[in-house]
Amino acid sequence: MSVLTPKQVAFYQENGYIVLSGLIPEETSLRAKAILDKWVEGDPRNPKATSGEPIPRTSEEEDAVVACYTDAILQAAAELVGDDVSTFPRPHKPYPLHSYPTQEEWKPWGAHIDHAIKEHGHKTFPYAFRLASMLFFSDVEPHGGGTLVWPGSHLKTLALAKSNPEYYELMYTLNNELDKANLGEYVELAPKRGDILFYHYLCGHSGSMNVQNVPRLAMNAKW
């Protein structure tokens, strides 16, 4: 059974991203947030960490966090790209990607595409992954570490890559010349706890500075 409407799929196809709500049970989301809150207390990147060293993760805790990748989320991912849901396995381990508060003045960062590290050698065609996601475990306030996305940038980036496939063979090269794609203006997203952001592998995006007073909790997964 489909979990997305044709309108939602069309939005993703046009914009290269979509934020979806209601795909995780409230109890599951709250339990995962409590675990992540505990973990960040020992994260050395957290300026407000109270623990002197990283807090060990139990397998039970990791399983509880990964359980947030529900069947509905995996089905939604499959519908967005038009593949069978069997090609979207649940992650084995959580991959937290938090944004911690800073005292710096907020400013946007430039767009990038993922898997563009030169040493990794990922190619543009065929893709290294089809779809990426950010699963949020805190309510994100404006300038609170929300993801920035450039609507429609996946189509512009794809056109740039196809203009010279040999030259843009590597994601590294394509990423370094995103300015040639004229990506336009960014949108700062402000998801709520339990929301998930899906974005196309060629969608220009970036994290952002968190000038609020609480960590922005999120996990990343790619398929």
N, C-alpha and C positions, 0 to 999 in steps of 0.2 A: 504494500500500500504506500502511495506517495505521501510524503510529509510536507512537500513544498507546493505552492501554487504556481501556475504558469507565469503569473506576474512576478513572483520572486525569482524564478529562473531567468526571466527576461531581464530583470534588473541586474542580476549578476553578469549576464552575457554582455550587457551594454556598458556596465561600469567597472567590471573586473573585480568586484568585491561585494559582499553583503554581510550585514549583521543580523543574526537570527536569535530569537528569544523563545523560551518555553520548551526547549529540547532536553532539559535536565530536570529531574524531580527536585523540588525544593530541599528535601531532606538530604539528598545526595550532595547537592551544592553546598549546603551549610556544613556538612561533615568535612568535605574537602577543604573548605575555607579555614575551618578550625585547625586542620593539620598544617596547612600552608602558613597560617599565622604563627604556629609553633616553630616551624622550620626557619622562618625569616628572623626569628629572635637570635639565631646563631649564624646568620649569613654575614660574612665579613664585609660584604658590599653595602649592608644596611647601616647607615650612620646612627640609627637608633637601636641597634642590636643590644640586647641586655646580656647575652651569653658570651663568654670569652672564647668559645670555640664552636664549630658547627655542631648542630644537634643531630645525632644519628637518626636515620630513617628506618623504620621497621618495614618488613614486606607487607604487613597488614595495612599500614598507613599508605604505602605506595599503591596498593591495590584499590584502596578507597578513593584515592585521588584519580587514578586512571579510570575508575568506574564512571566518572563524569563524561567520558566519551561513550555515550549511550548508543543504543541501536538507532535511535532517531537521528543523532548527529551523523553517524556513519551513513545512514540512508540519505540524509540531506546532501552530504558531500558527493555521494554517487550521482544523485540527481542533477547537481550543478554541472558536473562534467560529462554526464551521459554515459557513465561506466557502470558495470555491475557492482553492487555493494560488497561482493566478496573480495574485490580488489582494494577495499578500504578496511584493513585490519585495525583493531583497537591497539593503541600503543602499549608496549610492554612495560615501559617506565615513564614516569612523569618528567617533563622537561620544563621546569619553571623558568619564566622569563619576566622577572618583576622590574618595576621602575620605582626607585627609591627617591624620597624627597631631596631637593637641593635648594640651596639659598641663592642660586644664580637667578638672574632675570630670564624669564621665559623667552625663547625664540625658537622658531621652527628649524628642523634639520632638513637637509636635502633628501630627495627621493633616491632609493636604491632598489635593486632586485636581489632576491636571495640566491644562494649558491653561486656567488660571483667572486670567490676567493681564487686568486690566480693559481696558487699551489695545488688546489683541488682539481683544476682542469675540467670543470663541468661544462658540457656543451649546450648550446642553445637549442639545437635540433639533433636528435630527439631530446625532449626535455628531461631534466634530472628528476623532476617531480611535477605533478599536475596541479596540485592544490595545496595551499598552506592554510593554517588556521591559528587564531589566538583565542583561547578560552579564558574568560575573565571571571575572577573570584572576588572582585570588589567593585563598588559603584565608582565609576570614573568621573570626576568633576572636570570642568574645563581647565586646561593646563595642568591636569593631574596625571600626566603620563599616558594619555590616550594615543592610539595609533593614528598616524597621519596617512591618508590615502589620496591618490591622484585619480579621480574618476575618469574612466576611459583610457587610462594610460597603457593598459595591456594591449589595446589595439594599435596605439601609436608606436609602442615599443616593438610589437610584432612586425609592423610595417617597416620600421627601421632595420630590423634584423633581416627581413626578406629582401631589402634593397641591395644587400651585398652579403649573402649567406656565408661565403668563404671568409670574408673579413670578420664578420661577426660570429664566427664559429664558436667562440668561447663566451660564456656568460660574463666573464671578467671584462672582455672588451666592450660588450654591449652595455654593461653597467657603467663603465667609465665614460660612455658617450651618450648617456640618457638625455643630456641637454639638447642634443640634436633632434630628439623626438618631440620637443616642445610640449611637455606634459600638461601645461596649464596650471590651474590653481589647486591647492590641496584642500582637503576637508579634514578637520580634526574630529575624530570619533569620540563619543563619550558613552561607552557601553555600561550596562549594569551587571551586577553579579549574576552569573548563569548565562550571560549572552556569549555567543561565539561569532567571531569574525572569520569568514572564509575569503581568501583572495587568490587570484590567478597567479601563476608562476611568473608572469611578466608584468604584474601590476606594480607600478611604482608606489612605494610606501616607506615609512620610517617610524621608529619610535619617537617619543618626544619627552621633553623635560617635565619632571614632576615638581611643580612649585607648591603643591598642597602639603599638608602635614602628615599624610598617611601613605604607606606604600601602595602602589597599584599592583595587584596580584594577578598574574596570568600565566598560562602555559601555552607552549607552541607545539604544533604537530604538523607534519607534512606527509603527503601520500604521493 
